[in-house]
Amino acid sequence: MKKLLKEPNFYFCIAVAVMIILFISSSQTYEQQSQIGLLSRILKNEPLKEWLEKISFSYAGSEISIAEKGYFSFVEFFIRKGAHFFTYFVLGGSLFFVLVYRRMPYWLAAFLLGWQPLAMQGSMNTIKC
């Protein structure tokens, strides 16, 4: 097991698996991905609703709150944002370990992985659709 954890191909396979999952989920509409029906069954008693009702903020030009979105949509919003964070964290971490275990210095691996999204974001801002 210890040898497997130092194998760059192991982390490369994790990165590819995460990219496949991201590709499949990105090709689905919001309605296909929605988990509101499942949440309404699992959280039918609406736990922590009184506490969550105090939270309200603006996101992408619209208000995010229980009063505006409803309890289950509000909870789903945080689950979806957490899923985005987790999948991109695993993707970045696995690619970092691919580079490190291929004997690339830590600073260079971090620079290459950190520079890539910034370069892509800059190029996407210049593309007119």
Rosetta constraint file for C-alpha pairs under 8 A:
AtomPair CA 1 CA 5 HARMONIC 6.42 0.50
AtomPair CA 2 CA 6 HARMONIC 6.71 0.50
AtomPair CA 3 CA 7 HARMONIC 6.53 0.50
AtomPair CA 4 CA 10 HARMONIC 6.74 0.50
AtomPair CA 5 CA 10 HARMONIC 7.09 0.50
AtomPair CA 6 CA 101 HARMONIC 6.41 0.50
AtomPair CA 7 CA 11 HARMONIC 7.19 0.50
AtomPair CA 7 CA 98 HARMONIC 7.94 0.50
AtomPair CA 7 CA 101 HARMONIC 6.79 0.50
AtomPair CA 8 CA 12 HARMONIC 6.20 0.50
AtomPair CA 8 CA 97 HARMONIC 6.68 0.50
AtomPair CA 8 CA 98 HARMONIC 4.50 0.50
AtomPair CA 8 CA 99 HARMONIC 7.46 0.50
AtomPair CA 8 CA 101 HARMONIC 5.50 0.50
AtomPair CA 8 CA 102 HARMONIC 6.50 0.50
AtomPair CA 9 CA 13 HARMONIC 6.09 0.50
AtomPair CA 9 CA 98 HARMONIC 7.01 0.50
AtomPair CA 10 CA 14 HARMONIC 6.50 0.50
AtomPair CA 11 CA 15 HARMONIC 6.20 0.50
AtomPair CA 11 CA 94 HARMONIC 4.92 0.50
AtomPair CA 11 CA 95 HARMONIC 6.71 0.50
AtomPair CA 11 CA 97 HARMONIC 6.49 0.50
AtomPair CA 11 CA 98 HARMONIC 5.74 0.50
AtomPair CA 12 CA 16 HARMONIC 6.20 0.50
AtomPair CA 12 CA 94 HARMONIC 6.63 0.50
AtomPair CA 12 CA 95 HARMONIC 6.56 0.50
AtomPair CA 12 CA 98 HARMONIC 6.08 0.50
AtomPair CA 13 CA 17 HARMONIC 6.09 0.50
AtomPair CA 14 CA 18 HARMONIC 6.19 0.50
AtomPair CA 14 CA 91 HARMONIC 7.52 0.50
AtomPair CA 14 CA 94 HARMONIC 6.54 0.50
AtomPair CA 15 CA 19 HARMONIC 6.16 0.50
AtomPair CA 15 CA 90 HARMONIC 7.54 0.50
AtomPair CA 15 CA 91 HARMONIC 5.16 0.50
AtomPair CA 15 CA 92 HARMONIC 7.94 0.50
AtomPair CA 15 CA 94 HARMONIC 5.75 0.50
AtomPair CA 15 CA 95 HARMONIC 6.38 0.50
AtomPair CA 16 CA 20 HARMONIC 6.17 0.50
AtomPair CA 17 CA 21 HARMONIC 6.28 0.50
AtomPair CA 18 CA 22 HARMONIC 6.10 0.50
AtomPair CA 18 CA 87 HARMONIC 6.75 0.50
AtomPair CA 18 CA 90 HARMONIC 7.67 0.50
AtomPair CA 18 CA 91 HARMONIC 6.25 0.50
AtomPair CA 19 CA 23 HARMONIC 5.99 0.50
AtomPair CA 19 CA 91 HARMONIC 7.52 0.50
AtomPair CA 20 CA 24 HARMONIC 6.16 0.50
AtomPair CA 21 CA 25 HARMONIC 6.09 0.50
AtomPair CA 22 CA 26 HARMONIC 5.83 0.50
AtomPair CA 22 CA 87 HARMONIC 7.96 0.50
AtomPair CA 23 CA 27 HARMONIC 6.33 0.50
AtomPair CA 24 CA 28 HARMONIC 6.89 0.50
AtomPair CA 25 CA 33 HARMONIC 7.46 0.50
AtomPair CA 28 CA 32 HARMONIC 5.93 0.50
AtomPair CA 28 CA 33 HARMONIC 6.60 0.50
AtomPair CA 29 CA 33 HARMONIC 6.46 0.50
AtomPair CA 30 CA 34 HARMONIC 5.88 0.50
AtomPair CA 35 CA 39 HARMONIC 6.13 0.50
AtomPair CA 35 CA 76 HARMONIC 6.96 0.50
AtomPair CA 36 CA 40 HARMONIC 6.02 0.50
AtomPair CA 36 CA 72 HARMONIC 5.85 0.50
AtomPair CA 36 CA 73 HARMONIC 6.45 0.50
AtomPair CA 36 CA 76 HARMONIC 6.76 0.50
AtomPair CA 37 CA 41 HARMONIC 6.52 0.50
AtomPair CA 38 CA 42 HARMONIC 6.19 0.50
AtomPair CA 39 CA 43 HARMONIC 5.53 0.50
AtomPair CA 39 CA 44 HARMONIC 7.55 0.50
AtomPair CA 39 CA 72 HARMONIC 6.37 0.50
AtomPair CA 39 CA 76 HARMONIC 7.76 0.50
AtomPair CA 40 CA 44 HARMONIC 5.17 0.50
AtomPair CA 40 CA 72 HARMONIC 6.47 0.50
AtomPair CA 43 CA 47 HARMONIC 6.66 0.50
AtomPair CA 46 CA 71 HARMONIC 7.34 0.50
AtomPair CA 48 CA 52 HARMONIC 6.03 0.50
AtomPair CA 49 CA 53 HARMONIC 5.91 0.50
AtomPair CA 49 CA 71 HARMONIC 7.21 0.50
AtomPair CA 50 CA 54 HARMONIC 7.29 0.50
AtomPair CA 51 CA 55 HARMONIC 7.77 0.50
AtomPair CA 52 CA 66 HARMONIC 7.36 0.50
AtomPair CA 53 CA 65 HARMONIC 6.94 0.50
AtomPair CA 53 CA 66 HARMONIC 5.71 0.50
AtomPair CA 53 CA 67 HARMONIC 7.30 0.50
AtomPair CA 55 CA 65 HARMONIC 6.24 0.50
AtomPair CA 55 CA 66 HARMONIC 7.92 0.50
AtomPair CA 56 CA 63 HARMONIC 6.98 0.50
AtomPair CA 56 CA 64 HARMONIC 5.67 0.50
AtomPair CA 56 CA 65 HARMONIC 4.64 0.50
AtomPair CA 56 CA 66 HARMONIC 7.76 0.50
AtomPair CA 57 CA 63 HARMONIC 5.74 0.50
AtomPair CA 57 CA 64 HARMONIC 5.40 0.50
AtomPair CA 57 CA 65 HARMONIC 6.84 0.50
AtomPair CA 58 CA 62 HARMONIC 5.49 0.50
AtomPair CA 58 CA 63 HARMONIC 4.48 0.50
AtomPair CA 58 CA 64 HARMONIC 5.87 0.50
AtomPair CA 59 CA 63 HARMONIC 6.23 0.50
AtomPair CA 59 CA 64 HARMONIC 6.54 0.50
AtomPair CA 63 CA 68 HARMONIC 6.74 0.50
AtomPair CA 64 CA 68 HARMONIC 6.51 0.50
AtomPair CA 64 CA 69 HARMONIC 6.56 0.50
AtomPair CA 64 CA 74 HARMONIC 6.98 0.50
AtomPair CA 65 CA 69 HARMONIC 5.88 0.50
AtomPair CA 65 CA 70 HARMONIC 7.30 0.50
AtomPair CA 65 CA 74 HARMONIC 6.28 0.50
AtomPair CA 66 CA 70 HARMONIC 4.48 0.50
AtomPair CA 66 CA 71 HARMONIC 5.00 0.50
AtomPair CA 66 CA 73 HARMONIC 7.84 0.50
AtomPair CA 66 CA 74 HARMONIC 5.76 0.50
AtomPair CA 67 CA 71 HARMONIC 7.87 0.50
AtomPair CA 69 CA 73 HARMONIC 5.72 0.50
AtomPair CA 69 CA 74 HARMONIC 5.96 0.50
AtomPair CA 70 CA 74 HARMONIC 6.06 0.50
AtomPair CA 71 CA 75 HARMONIC 6.28 0.50
AtomPair CA 72 CA 76 HARMONIC 6.01 0.50
AtomPair CA 73 CA 77 HARMONIC 6.09 0.50
AtomPair CA 74 CA 78 HARMONIC 6.90 0.50
AtomPair CA 75 CA 79 HARMONIC 6.40 0.50
AtomPair CA 76 CA 80 HARMONIC 6.00 0.50
AtomPair CA 77 CA 81 HARMONIC 6.24 0.50
AtomPair CA 78 CA 82 HARMONIC 5.97 0.50
AtomPair CA 79 CA 83 HARMONIC 6.09 0.50
AtomPair CA 80 CA 84 HARMONIC 6.24 0.50
AtomPair CA 81 CA 85 HARMONIC 6.26 0.50
AtomPair CA 82 CA 86 HARMONIC 6.06 0.50
AtomPair CA 83 CA 87 HARMONIC 6.05 0.50
AtomPair CA 84 CA 88 HARMONIC 6.19 0.50
AtomPair CA 85 CA 89 HARMONIC 5.92 0.50
AtomPair CA 86 CA 90 HARMONIC 6.15 0.50
AtomPair CA 87 CA 91 HARMONIC 6.10 0.50
AtomPair CA 88 CA 92 HARMONIC 5.97 0.50
AtomPair CA 89 CA 93 HARMONIC 5.93 0.50
AtomPair CA 90 CA 94 HARMONIC 5.91 0.50
AtomPair CA 91 CA 95 HARMONIC 6.22 0.50
AtomPair CA 92 CA 96 HARMONIC 6.02 0.50
AtomPair CA 92 CA 113 HARMONIC 7.12 0.50
AtomPair CA 93 CA 97 HARMONIC 6.29 0.50
AtomPair CA 94 CA 98 HARMONIC 6.24 0.50
AtomPair CA 95 CA 99 HARMONIC 6.38 0.50
AtomPair CA 95 CA 113 HARMONIC 7.79 0.50
AtomPair CA 96 CA 100 HARMONIC 6.16 0.50
AtomPair CA 96 CA 109 HARMONIC 6.06 0.50
AtomPair CA 96 CA 110 HARMONIC 6.84 0.50
AtomPair CA 96 CA 113 HARMONIC 7.04 0.50
AtomPair CA 97 CA 101 HARMONIC 5.80 0.50
AtomPair CA 98 CA 102 HARMONIC 6.24 0.50
AtomPair CA 99 CA 103 HARMONIC 6.81 0.50
AtomPair CA 99 CA 104 HARMONIC 5.59 0.50
AtomPair CA 99 CA 109 HARMONIC 5.85 0.50
AtomPair CA 100 CA 104 HARMONIC 4.92 0.50
AtomPair CA 100 CA 105 HARMONIC 6.37 0.50
AtomPair CA 100 CA 106 HARMONIC 6.18 0.50
AtomPair CA 100 CA 109 HARMONIC 6.52 0.50
AtomPair CA 104 CA 108 HARMONIC 6.71 0.50
AtomPair CA 104 CA 109 HARMONIC 6.31 0.50
AtomPair CA 105 CA 109 HARMONIC 6.27 0.50
AtomPair CA 106 CA 110 HARMONIC 6.10 0.50
AtomPair CA 107 CA 111 HARMONIC 6.03 0.50
AtomPair CA 108 CA 112 HARMONIC 6.07 0.50
AtomPair CA 109 CA 113 HARMONIC 6.20 0.50
AtomPair CA 110 CA 114 HARMONIC 5.82 0.50
AtomPair CA 111 CA 115 HARMONIC 5.79 0.50
AtomPair CA 112 CA 116 HARMONIC 6.25 0.50
AtomPair CA 113 CA 117 HARMONIC 7.48 0.50
AtomPair CA 114 CA 118 HARMONIC 7.16 0.50
AtomPair CA 115 CA 119 HARMONIC 6.15 0.50
AtomPair CA 116 CA 120 HARMONIC 6.19 0.50
AtomPair CA 117 CA 121 HARMONIC 5.97 0.50
AtomPair CA 118 CA 122 HARMONIC 6.18 0.50
AtomPair CA 119 CA 123 HARMONIC 6.30 0.50
AtomPair CA 120 CA 124 HARMONIC 6.11 0.50
AtomPair CA 121 CA 125 HARMONIC 6.27 0.50
AtomPair CA 122 CA 126 HARMONIC 6.75 0.50
AtomPair CA 123 CA 127 HARMONIC 6.64 0.50
